[in-house]
Every structure is written in C-alpha cells, then in structure tokens.
Amino acid sequence: MIGLGPFSAKTAALATAAIIAWLVARYLLRKTDAPSRRVAASVLLDALFVGLLAARAVYVIRWWPEYAARPWSFVAIGDGGFNVWAGALAALAWGLWRTRRHRTQRRPMLAGMAVGLAIWGVMLTGMSVALRDAPPLPSLTLSSLDGRAVALDSHRGQPIVMNLWASWCPPCRREMPVLAQAQADYPGMRFLMINQGESAQTVAEFVQSQGLTFDHLLLDPQSAAMQAAGARALPTTLYFDTNGRLVEAHLGELTAARLHDTLHRHLQQTPATRKTGK
C-alpha cells in the first residue's frame, strides 16, 4: 500500500498500467504482418514515453515554485508527481497523429490505452479501500529528547504528518529541511518527527548540526511506530486526519511539491496564507 522499493504506490501503479496498456495493444496486433507490428510497437512506446513526460511536466508546472526551489526534485519521479489525465491525453494525441496513415493500428492502440486507464482506476480504488482499512494513529507512548513521555493520541484533533526517520538514512537527511519548512508554513498541522532506534544524544547532535528545529521530535528506540504502521523502510511518511484516520502514506524521500500536494488534497491545508489566514 505504501510503496514499492524507492517508488510510491501510485508511481508503481502508473508504471504497471502503462506496461499493461502496451502489452494489450501488442497482443491485439499479433495477427498483423511483421512490418506493421514493428511500426505499431514504436508508436506505442513513443506514446507511453510522451504520455509519462507530459504527465510529469504538467505536475511540475502545477507545483513550479516548490520544484524550482529544489531543482534536483525535477527528476525525483519516485515522489509520484504525475498528472495522469494530462499524460493520457498527450499519449492519445501522439498516437492518433502517428497512426494517421495507418488507421488499422488505431483500434489496438486505443484498446490498450483504455485497458491501461481501467487498470489504473482499479488500482486507485484498491489503494483507497486499503487506506480505509489501515490502522489508525498508533496508540503509542514515546519520549521527547528531554525524557518526557508523549502519547501520540494526545495529538488527535489536528491533521498529523508522522515521519519515521533515522540520522544514518541519506534520503531521511535530504528531506528533513522540506519537513522543517512545512512545519513553519502549516501551523495548523502537527509534524511528528519520530526517530527510529537512535539515542537522544545522537538525535540532538544531528538536528543541531543541521540547524533544524522541530516542535515534536520524538524518540522510538524500539521502532514500535514502524511495526505499528507496517512500514518496511525509511523514510516513511504517514498522513492522518483530525480523527486519527490514515488518509495517505508515502515510502521514500519526499519532495516539497509532493508534500504540499498531499496536504492540499487530503487534509485541505493550504500554504502561508496558511500563517496569516489571508
């Protein structure tokens, strides 16, 4: 539900749907002559590439300030930042243009795209159902850097971003400034930064060396939060609504754009007007 390797679940689902679309179209073309199959294969691959490129480009344009502030994030496709409908329209337009002189290839191509979109929809529905059945905010009691006991349940009533991290984890280190900035930008959110398996001294020295400040920096020496959430790797970011219900999950490094997008879509949070209320 959370992801596959370094890719978010939605990115993996999109790639799977695109591959299935290509395979369906190839299957429907199996009885055509070899030259036609080669041309059709080229058109299909080009259409998939154009579609994925357009889907990424439209998403980047939508969240341009966030991507422009961190140029490396343009190519961080594992964040799942794609506009699927823009990609589908671009792929369709490209395919129709390329097959304008080979109309017999259009029906298999359109059928493949239709199947791919249907598979994408089924996967999204499945992920939504899985989220509804996912465990709520864990009822754990962790500790702050000064040794004070903190119950996670005490944060219910506000939208929560729960980040599981460790200082030895390179992607965790890279995304920490993004989360620190988001904490400042979204005062109505609770950002629970839960360190996994490290000592208070190690955590304190790390955040001080990086010049980071978090309001809710918690220690989880036994990695109980990872076990409760079913997380398989670090970093993992979980989003909970005001009732403690899981509404989104992300495995791997976050980009600022993806974080802002998730807060906006799932938790109805908007930026710095965020602070001023304008």
N, C-alpha and C positions, 0 to 999 in steps of 0.2 A: 504493500500500500504506500510506503514512504518513498521507495525508490529502488533503482537497480544499479548497483555499482556507484559511479560518480554522477549518474543521471537521475533527475527527478522522475517520479512515476509518470507524470504527464509527458515528459520528453520521451521516455521509453515507449509509452503507448502510441505517441505520434509516429515514432520510427517504425513500430510494428505495423500500424495501419498503412503506412506508405509502402512497406515491403509487401504486404498482402495485396494492396491495390496493383502493384507491379506484377505479382505472380498470377493474379486472376486474369489480367489483361493478356499476359503471355500464354496462359492456358487456352483462352478463347481464340488465340491466333495460331494454335498448334497445327491447324489443317491448311494454313496458307503456305505459299511457296517460300523457300528459304530467303530470297532477297527481301520479300515483304516482311518476314519475321525480323530480319536484321534492322530494317528501317524502323519498324514498329518498336523494337527494343530500344533503339536510340532515342526515338521520340518519347517513350515512356520514362526513360532515365533522365532525359533533359527536363521533362515536365516535372518530375519529382524534385530535381535539383532547383529549378526555377521556383517551384512552389515553396520549398523549405527556405530558400533565400528571401523570397518575398514575405513569408510569414515572420521571419526574424527581423527583416528590415522595418516592417510596419510596427512591430512591437517596440523596436529600438526608437523609432520616431515618436511613438506614443510616450515613452519614458526617457526622452532625449536628455534632459538635464542630469538625471541620475547616471546614465551611461557616459555622458560627456565628462562628468566629474571624475570618472574612473575608467579611462579608455580600455584597459585590459578586459573589462567586463563585456565589451562588444562580442568577444569570441567565447565567452563562458556559457556555451549553449546548454550546459548541464543544469542551468537555473530554470529551464523550462519556459523561457521567454519567447513564445511564438504566438502570432495571431493566425489561428488555423483557418479561419474563413478567408482572410486575405490570401493565404497561401493556396487554398483550394481554387479560388477564382483565378489567380495567376497561373496555376498549373493548367486549369481548364482552357484559359485563353491561349496559352502557349501551345497546348496540344491541338486545339482546333485550327490554329494558324498553320502549324507544321503539317497537318493532315488535310489541308485544303485541296490538295491534288491527289490524295489517296483516301477517299472517303470510306472505303471498305475497312480501314483501320480505326475509324472513329468509334464505331459501336463497342468493340472490345475495350478501347481506351476509356470511354465514358462508363462502361460497366465496371471496370476496375476501380475507377475513381469513386463511383457510387458505393461499391463494396467497402473501399477503404474508409470513406466517411461514416458508413454504417458501423464498421468495426470500432472506429474512434468514438462514436456516440455510445456504443455498448460499453466500452472500456471506461468512459467517463461516468456512466451510470453506475457501473460496478464499483468504481472508486468512491462515489458519493454514498452508496449503500454501506461500503466498508467503513467509511468515516462515521456514519450514524451508529454503527455497532462498535465503534472503537471505545477503549476505556476512557473515562473522563479524566480530569486533572487528578494526578495521583494523590492519595491521602498520605503524604509522607511528611515527616518532621526532619528537617535538615538543620544545618547550623550556619551562622554568619561567620565572617572572619574573626570576630571577637569572641566566638564561642557561644553566642546566644542562639537558643533553639528557635527555629522558624517553621511553622506549619504551612505547607503550601495551600491548604484550604483557607487560610486567612486572607488569601488574595482573591478569592471569589468575589464577584460583584463588579469586576473590571475586566475588560479584554486582556488576555495574557499572551505574551510571546515567551515561550520557555526554550532556552537554548542550552543544549548539552555540549560541553566542550572540554578541552584539556590544553595546557600550555605547550605540550610536546607535539600537538597536531597542527601542521602547517596551514591547512585551509581554515582551521579554527582561528588561528592567529591573524590570517588575512581578513576574515570577515568581522573581527571584533570592532574595528573602527566604524564599520557600517552600522552595527548594532548600537554602539555608543552614540552615534549621531541620531539614530532613530529614537533612542530614549529621550534625547533632548527635544526632538521635533514632535513627539507624540506624548505629551504629558498625561493624557487620559489612558495610556496603556501601562501595563506592568510588564517590564522586561526582567524575567527571572533568569539570571546567568548562573547555571548550575554546573560547577566544575566536577569532573568525574575522576575520582581516585587520587587526588593530589592533596598535599598538606596545605594548611593555612599559610605557612611561610612561603611555600612555592608560589601559591596563587597571588599573595600580596606582593611579592617581589616582581612577578610577571606584570601585573596591571600597573604597578608603579613605573617599571622600566618602559612601558609602552605609553605612559601618560594617559591611561584610560580611567574613567570613573563610571561606576555602575551603582545604582541605588539599591539593587537587590542581587548582591553577589553571594552565592551560597555554595557550601561545600557538601559533596556527596561522596565520602571516601569509599563506600561500598558499591558505588554505581547503581544504587537502588532505582534511581529515576530511569536509567536506561532499561533496566529489567522491566519496570512497570509499564514503560511505553513501548516495549518490544523493539527498541532501536538497536540496529546491528553495527553501527559505525558512528564516528564523529567527524564533523559536527552534525547534529540533528536539531532541527528547529520545529517546535510544535506550537500551533496556534489554538487558543481556547477562547470561547465566547464568555459572556458575563456569568453564565450558568456552569462554567467549567466543562463545557462540551467541546470535544476536539472538532475543529472545522477545517483544518488544513495541516499538512505535515510536509517537511522538506528534508531530504537527506543530502548532505554535501554543502559546499560553500554557497552562501547567499550573496547575491548582488543587491545593490541598493534598489535597483529597479524592481526586482522580483519581490523584495520585502515590502516596498511601497504598494505594489500592485496587490499583494495578498492582503495587506491591512485595509486597503480601499475596498476590495471586492467582498471579502469575507467578514470583516469586522467594522465596516463603514467608518473607517478612520481616514481623515484627510490631513495633509501636511500643514505647515506653520501658521496659517490661518488657524492651524492646529493650536498654536500657542495663544494667539491674540484673539481668537474667536471671530475674526472678520470673515 
